[in-house]
Each structure stands twice: as C-alpha cells, then as structure tokens.
Amino acid sequence: MSQPVPIYREADLERVVARDYPAELREEVRELLVRYGGEAWHRELLRVRMACLKIADGDVPALRTAVGIACNDYRDVLCTAEYQRYAGAPDAAARERAIDRDWTELQDWLERE
C-alpha cells in the first residue's frame, strides 16, 4: 500500500485560514505562509503551506515555527502533518495501519468546520 498524497486548491488554504484564525490575524497568517516559496528548491508550495497550517492548528507562533522549519527542509513539515504515525511505525504491519490512520486524520482536519 502506498501513501496517498493530498491535492489542495487555493480555496482550501483560504477556507482553513478563515476557519482557524480570527479575521484580525489572517493577513499576518498569509504573510507568514508566503515566506515559504522564495527559494528555487522550495517545492509543492500549496501542499507545504497547508502542512504548516495543520501543524499550527490556529496558533500563530506555531505557524511561524512551522514555516521556518519548512524553509529549511519542507519534508519535515510534510512528514509531521501527513505521515506522523507512518514515520514512527516500527514494522511493515504498523506502517500499513499508519497509512490509513494518517490519511483519515488529514481528511478529518481538512473537512473540519
């Protein structure tokens, strides 16, 4: 079983920002998110920004930290946001179970009201 990879739209990002942050912080949140993407090696901008939002869970200082981590190595935030259980699984059977649990958690977060 291979790990699913989320596909986001800009509308997903805007919805999550509006859902997780009060109106007076949204511009700051957007400014933080665009810090990731300034280097030629920065990949998958929308996916990484969404991963930062998931990790931060509505907390601006946590978002600042997540974006800083992404700017150093985007794979770290992807692993934490999308594959956390998988990364810590001790064996193949546990990894198989982790794939489903990680995906369900990601979808639940994304669809949360």
C-alpha positions as CSV (number, residue, x, y, z in Angstrom):
1,M,0.0,0.0,0.0
2,S,1.4,3.4,-0.9
3,Q,0.8,6.6,0.9
4,P,-1.8,8.9,-0.6
5,V,-0.6,12.4,-1.4
6,P,-3.1,15.2,-0.7
7,I,-4.1,17.6,-3.5
8,Y,-5.2,21.0,-2.4
9,R,-6.7,24.1,-4.0
10,E,-6.1,27.7,-3.1
11,A,-9.7,27.7,-1.9
12,D,-8.7,25.0,0.7
13,L,-6.0,27.2,2.0
14,E,-8.3,30.3,2.3
15,R,-11.0,28.2,4.0
16,V,-8.6,26.8,6.6
17,V,-7.1,30.2,7.3
18,A,-10.6,31.6,7.8
19,R,-11.6,28.6,9.9
20,D,-8.6,28.6,12.2
21,Y,-7.7,32.2,12.6
22,P,-9.7,35.3,13.6
23,A,-10.1,38.0,11.0
24,E,-7.6,40.3,12.6
25,L,-4.8,37.7,12.3
26,R,-5.5,36.5,8.7
27,E,-3.3,39.0,6.9
28,E,-0.4,38.1,9.3
29,V,-1.0,34.4,8.6
30,R,-0.9,34.9,4.9
31,E,2.3,36.9,5.1
32,L,3.9,34.1,7.2
33,L,2.8,31.4,4.7
34,V,4.3,33.2,1.7
35,R,7.7,33.1,3.4
36,Y,7.8,29.5,2.1
37,G,8.4,29.6,-1.6
38,G,11.2,32.1,-2.0
39,E,13.9,29.7,-2.8
40,A,14.4,27.8,-6.0
41,W,14.4,24.5,-4.1
42,H,11.1,25.1,-2.4
43,R,8.7,22.6,-3.8
44,E,4.9,22.0,-3.6
45,L,4.1,25.4,-2.2
46,L,0.4,24.9,-1.5
47,R,0.9,21.5,0.0
48,V,3.7,22.7,2.3
49,R,1.7,25.8,3.3
50,M,-1.3,23.5,4.1
51,A,1.0,21.3,6.2
52,C,2.2,24.3,8.1
53,L,-1.4,25.3,8.8
54,K,-2.2,21.8,10.0
55,I,0.8,21.7,12.4
56,A,0.0,25.2,13.8
57,D,-3.7,24.4,14.4
58,G,-4.7,28.0,14.7
59,D,-1.6,29.2,16.7
60,V,0.4,32.0,15.1
61,P,3.7,31.3,16.9
62,A,3.4,27.6,16.0
63,L,2.7,28.6,12.4
64,R,5.8,30.9,12.4
65,T,7.9,27.9,13.7
66,A,6.4,25.5,11.1
67,V,7.1,27.9,8.2
68,G,10.7,28.4,9.5
69,I,11.2,24.6,9.5
70,A,9.7,24.3,6.0
71,C,12.1,27.0,4.7
72,N,15.0,24.8,5.9
73,D,13.6,21.5,4.8
74,Y,10.0,21.2,3.6
75,R,10.0,17.4,4.0
76,D,10.0,17.9,7.8
77,V,6.6,19.6,7.8
78,L,5.2,17.2,5.3
79,C,6.2,14.3,7.4
80,T,4.8,15.8,10.6
81,A,1.5,16.9,9.0
82,E,0.8,14.0,6.7
83,Y,2.7,10.9,7.8
84,Q,3.3,11.3,11.5
85,R,2.2,7.8,12.5
86,Y,3.9,6.2,9.5
87,A,7.2,7.8,10.3
88,G,7.2,6.3,13.8
89,A,5.9,2.9,12.9
90,P,8.2,0.1,14.0
91,D,7.4,-2.5,11.3
92,A,5.7,-3.1,8.0
93,A,2.4,-4.1,9.5
94,A,2.3,-1.0,11.7
95,R,3.2,1.2,8.7
96,E,0.3,-0.3,6.7
97,R,-2.1,0.6,9.6
98,A,-0.5,4.1,9.9
99,I,-1.1,4.9,6.3
100,D,-4.9,4.7,6.8
101,R,-4.9,6.5,10.2
102,D,-2.7,9.3,8.9
103,W,-4.9,9.8,5.8
104,T,-8.1,9.8,7.9
105,E,-6.6,12.3,10.3
106,L,-5.6,14.6,7.5
107,Q,-9.0,14.4,5.8
108,D,-10.8,15.0,9.2
109,W,-8.6,18.1,9.7
110,L,-9.3,19.4,6.2
111,E,-13.0,18.9,6.4
112,R,-13.4,20.2,10.0
113,E,-15.9,23.1,10.3
